[in-house]
């Protein structure tokens, strides 16, 4: 596992992490969307990479991945290729790294929601089957897409033609969730995408 001092992590404020997506000629079946990169994620250039983040244990438990992935030191190229080959991608609503999602402004979230809509629209233009989008974080979703009363689960309105789900945030700061509850929540959009 990588180790960073607090001073080292602070240098990643404002950094971005590129989306991990299948090639344009390959299908994008399931797009997981985080709120924004944390500093550890920015340091490793890997989505959901903080050692206390339960994302990778949850998707393994759900059967979305067939092998455990330890992303805390960053993904290997083989790990990235594994996700691409399965039609799984990663993005964020906001691409600016912060220590906590609460540091984002409502305007940033709304702008990020518009960018996510554009990304999904672009990707769907190159494939015949719509993707499934799973946004991890109900509060950020409500703000980004002006849906103040939205609840977790499948949303009644698609996102740019894609089936849209809002799932729990896997951050260690979200004390209400466990690996088993996250696995159950993530399995639903994965089934809708034909991954499971």
C-alpha positions in Angstrom: 0.0 0.0 0.0 1.2 3.5 -0.8 1.8 5.8 2.1 1.5 9.6 1.9 2.2 12.2 4.5 -0.5 14.8 5.1 1.9 17.4 3.6 2.2 15.3 0.5 -1.5 14.8 0.1 -2.1 18.6 0.4 -0.1 19.1 -2.7 -2.9 17.3 -4.7 -5.6 19.8 -3.9 -7.2 20.8 -7.2 -5.6 17.9 -9.2 -7.8 15.8 -11.4 -8.0 12.1 -12.2 -8.7 11.1 -15.8 -11.8 9.1 -16.5 -11.2 5.3 -16.9 -13.3 4.3 -19.9 -13.3 1.5 -22.5 -12.0 2.6 -25.9 -14.4 4.5 -28.1 -15.1 1.4 -30.2 -15.7 -0.8 -27.2 -19.1 -0.8 -25.3 -19.5 1.2 -22.1 -22.0 -0.9 -20.1 -21.7 0.5 -16.6 -20.3 3.8 -15.6 -19.6 4.4 -11.9 -19.5 8.1 -11.0 -18.0 9.4 -7.8 -18.6 12.9 -6.4 -15.0 14.1 -6.9 -11.5 12.7 -6.3 -10.2 12.7 -2.8 -6.5 13.7 -2.3 -5.4 10.0 -2.1 -7.3 9.3 -5.3 -5.5 12.2 -6.9 -2.1 11.1 -5.6 -2.6 7.6 -7.0 -4.5 8.7 -10.1 -7.0 5.9 -9.3 -10.8 6.3 -8.6 -12.0 5.3 -5.1 -8.4 4.5 -4.1 -8.3 5.6 -0.4 -7.5 2.6 1.8 -10.7 3.1 3.9 -12.9 3.4 0.8 -15.1 0.3 0.5 -15.7 0.5 -3.2 -13.5 -2.3 -4.5 -14.3 -4.8 -1.7 -18.0 -4.1 -2.3 -17.9 -4.7 -6.1 -15.9 -7.9 -5.5 -18.4 -9.1 -3.0 -21.2 -8.2 -5.4 -19.6 -10.3 -8.2 -19.0 -7.2 -10.4 -15.3 -8.1 -10.3 -14.1 -11.7 -10.2 -11.0 -11.0 -8.3 -10.1 -8.6 -5.5 -8.4 -5.3 -6.6 -6.3 -3.3 -4.2 -6.3 0.2 -5.7 -4.8 2.0 -2.6 -1.4 2.2 -4.4 -3.0 2.9 -7.7 -4.3 0.5 -10.3 -2.0 -1.5 -12.5 -2.5 -1.3 -16.3 -3.7 -4.9 -16.1 -6.4 -3.7 -13.6 -7.4 -0.9 -15.9 -7.6 -3.2 -18.9 -9.7 -5.6 -16.8 -12.4 -3.0 -16.2 -12.3 -1.8 -19.8 -12.7 -5.3 -21.1 -15.8 -5.8 -18.9 -17.3 -2.5 -20.2 -17.0 -0.8 -16.8 -15.9 2.9 -16.6 -15.2 5.4 -13.9 -15.7 9.2 -13.8 -16.6 11.9 -11.3 -19.3 14.7 -11.2 -16.5 17.2 -10.3 -13.0 16.5 -11.4 -11.3 18.8 -8.8 -9.7 16.9 -5.9 -10.5 18.0 -2.3 -10.1 16.5 1.1 -13.9 16.3 1.5 -16.8 16.5 -0.9 -18.4 19.1 1.3 -15.7 21.6 0.0 -17.4 21.6 -3.4 -19.8 24.5 -4.3 -23.3 23.9 -5.6 -22.2 25.6 -8.8 -19.3 23.2 -9.3 -21.7 20.2 -8.8 -24.2 21.7 -11.3 -21.4 22.3 -13.8 -20.1 18.8 -13.2 -23.6 17.3 -13.8 -23.7 19.1 -17.2 -20.3 17.7 -18.1 -21.4 14.2 -17.1 -24.5 14.5 -19.2 -22.2 15.5 -22.2 -19.8 12.6 -21.5 -22.7 10.1 -21.5 -24.3 11.6 -24.6 -20.9 11.4 -26.5 -20.3 7.8 -25.5 -23.8 6.7 -26.3 -23.5 8.2 -29.8 -20.9 5.6 -30.6 -22.7 2.5 -29.3 -26.1 1.0 -30.0 -26.9 -0.2 -26.5 -27.4 2.4 -23.7 -25.2 2.3 -20.7 -26.2 2.2 -17.1 -24.9 5.1 -15.0 -24.5 4.7 -11.2 -23.8 7.9 -9.2 -22.3 7.2 -5.8 -23.7 9.9 -3.5 -27.3 11.0 -3.2 -26.6 14.5 -1.8 -24.3 15.4 -4.6 -26.7 14.0 -7.2 -29.6 16.1 -5.8 -27.5 19.2 -6.2 -25.8 18.4 -9.5 -29.1 17.5 -11.2 -31.5 19.7 -9.3 -33.4 16.8 -7.9 -33.9 17.8 -4.3 -36.3 15.0 -3.4 -34.4 12.2 -5.2 -34.0 8.9 -3.3 -31.4 6.2 -3.8 -32.0 3.5 -6.3 -33.1 3.6 -10.0 -34.1 7.1 -11.0 -37.4 7.7 -12.9 -35.6 9.8 -15.5 -32.7 8.5 -17.6 -29.4 10.4 -18.0 -28.8 11.2 -21.7 -30.6 8.0 -22.6 -28.9 5.8 -20.0 -30.6 4.1 -17.2 -29.6 6.0 -14.1 -29.1 4.8 -10.5 -28.0 6.6 -7.4 -26.1 4.3 -5.1 -24.5 4.9 -1.6 -21.1 6.7 -1.4 -18.5 4.1 -0.5 -16.3 6.5 1.4 -15.2 5.5 4.9 -16.8 8.8 6.0 -20.2 7.3 5.1 -20.7 5.4 8.4 -24.2 4.2 7.5 -23.0 1.7 4.9 -21.0 -1.5 5.2 -19.3 -3.6 2.5 -22.4 -6.0 2.4 -24.9 -3.1 2.0 -22.8 -1.4 -0.6 -22.4 -4.7 -2.5 -26.2 -5.2 -2.5 -26.7 -1.6 -3.8 -24.0 -1.9 -6.5 -25.3 -5.2 -7.7 -28.6 -3.6 -8.8 -27.2 -1.4 -11.6 -24.7 -4.1 -12.5 -27.6 -6.5 -13.1 -29.3 -3.8 -15.2 -26.1 -3.4 -17.2 -25.8 -7.1 -17.9 -22.6 -7.3 -15.9 -24.2 -9.8 -13.4 
